[in-house]
Amino acid sequence: MEHMPVFVKVEDYQEVLNLIRLARKKLDEAKETLNKVNELKNEEDHQLEQWHNNLNEVEKKIDFVEHSLNEPENY
């Protein structure tokens, strides 16, 4: 298959280049937004894990107090 030169009007060529630049800019903005959303999700996951751990600690303390009150020590 022989490659033939392609002729494009300069105005059309510039318009295509401008559209490509715009598409690249929008793509970069979308990537940046996605990265920010991912960072927020990671922070949220970390907070949820901390809350879960805190609730487990409170539950252990309540279990201990409840057990202590229901099982008096033998003297």
N, C-alpha and C positions, 0 to 999 in steps of 0.2 A: 504494500500500500504506500503510495507516494504522498509525502506531506507537501501540501500546497500552502503558500503564504496566505494569511488572512488579513484583509484590509478592513479597518474600522475607522469611522470618522473620529477625529480628535475629540469632538464634543461628546460623542457616545462613549469613547474610551475614558474620558475624565469622569463622566457620569457613573460608569461602571466602577471605577476606582473609588469614587465618593461613596457609592452604595456599599462596597466591600468594607471601607473604613467604618461606615456607620454600623454595619452588621458586626464587625469586630468589636466596636465600642459597646454595643448592646450585649454581646456575648460576654465581654469582660465584666460589665455591670451585673449580669445575671450570675456569673461565677462568684463575684464579690458578695452579692446578696445571699447566695446559697451558703457560702462560707460563714457569713454572719449568723444565719439561721442555724447552722450546724453548731457553732460556738454556743449559741443560746440554748440549744437542746442539750449539749454536754453539761452546761451549767445547771440546767433544770434537773437532769439526771443525777448530778452530784448532790443537789439540794434534796431531792427525793430520797436518795440513799441515806443522807444524814438524818432526815426526819424519821425514816424507817428504823435506823439504829437507835435514835433517841427514844422512840416509842418502845422498842425492845428493852432498852434499859429501864424505862419506867415500869414496864410490865414485870420485869424481874424483881424490881424493888417492891412492887405491890404484892407479888407472889410471896416474897420473903416475909413481908409484914403479915400477910394473911396466914401463912403457914405458922409463923411464930405465935400468933394470937390463938390459933386453933390447936396447937400442940404445946401445951404448957410443959416446962422443963420438969423433969423428975428430981425431987430433992432427996 
